[in-house]
């Protein structure tokens, strides 16, 4: 996927933002992107309520597929340049906004990725490309509070 991202952006990437579940996707994509350009900022995302990679406590959250509550085996402190947290509430609100305003029907993990990517993009400015990945569909969330409260 790192090669695909590199090709699709023409190598113009200021930052890559991705949530940490097993850390496999982040590790693989970051490694490929950095082969091309070591200056690409890698930003890891974890739930605010369980920010163990940031040095916080393990806790309960509703961002499925991420935030294991412990440091996963594929994680390395050198993997990301930055670690950002996103609350379950912000991830859900962003997922709903993606569906309503952009026609992207996604779940909370994608909502978290996009919320942090927007923050990073605002900080880096309009001349930088910030990439993230839509990692889940909204289909499995239809019976949950994510879309029943929308």
Secondary structure, DSSP 4 states (H G I P E B T S, - for coil): -HHHHHHHHTT--SEEEEE-SSSHHHHHHHHHHHHH-TT-EEEEEEEGGG-TTTT--------TT---SS--TT--TTS-SEEEEE-HHHHHHHHHHIIIII---B-HHHHHHHHHHHHHHHHH-TTS-EE-----BSGGGTTSHHHH--
